[in-house]
Amino acid sequence: MNRDSESLLLAFCVEQRRGFDAAAWPQFSAVSRADLPAVARYLAGVAWYGNPAALGAVADTLSGESFAVLVSETGFDPGRFGGLLRAHLRHAGQPVAA
């Protein structure tokens, strides 16, 4: 995942946290088709983002690959992405629990 894709995904995820729409995920074509399911699988597994079941279903729709495989294929850094997303959410005035 390159920094441009990461930036686009961060903005998309902030928007989705404000008003989650499962149908918007498969339509989001601004990033690689491998990056999106990696992010969906990651967010489905963290308690602080919300909508875990729906995000898991979205990830299944986008890719049948496991999170580990998606991370390997994309270079997705969940620690970095999670930290940046939390900062973006706080900046957008959205509370983020620990």
N, C-alpha and C positions, 0 to 999 in steps of 0.2 A: 504494500500500500504506500503510495507516494504522499507527500505532504498536501498536494492539491486535493487529492481524493479524501484525505483525512479531514481537511477543512470543510469540504462540501458535506461530508457525512456528519461532522459535528453540528453544523447548522441544521441539517435535516433532523438529527436526533433531538435537538433542542425544540424544534417545531413539533415533532411527534410527541414529545413529552407533554407539551402544552395541550395538544388535541390529537390523541392517538387515532390513526386510521390505517388499519392493516392493509387495505387496498392500495394505499400510497406506496408501500414498500416495493412491490414488484414493478410499479410504474416509474420508480426513481431510477433514471437511466444516466445520471451524471457521473457515475463511477463504474468501475469494472464489475462484472457480474459475479466475481468471486469475493470482492470486498464487502458487498452488501450482506450476504448471508453470514459472513464472519462476524460482522457487527451485530446482526440480529441474534445470532447464537450467544454472543457474549452478553448482550443486554438481557436476554432471557434468563441468564444465570446469575444476575446480580439483583439483590433485593431492593436497592435504592432507586432503580429506574422506573419500575412499574410494568404492568402488562406482560408478565413472564410467559403465561400460557399462550397468549396471542403472538408474542414474538417468537416463541418456539415453533408455532405453526407456520409463521411467515418464513422462518429459516428453513423449515422442512420443505416448503413450497419452492423456495429459491434454490436449494441444494440439498442433496441427500448426504453430503459429506459431514463427517464429525467435526467438531470445533477444532480438534488437534490438526486434522488434515487441512482445514481452511486456513488456520494460522500458518502452517508450513507453506502452503501454496501462495499466500498473499503477503507474508511478512508482517501480518497484523500484530501489533504490540498492545495487548489488552491493558497492561498497567499504564502505559502512556495515554492510550485513548480514554480510559476511565478517568484518569486524573484531569485530562483536558476537558472532557465532557462535564465533569463536576464543576470545574471552573467556569465553563460557558453557561451552565445552568444557573449557578449562583449569580453570575453577571446579568443574566436575563431575569433575575428576580424569582427564580424557581427554587424552592427549598430542596436541599439534598441531605437526607439522613445519613448518618455514619454507616 
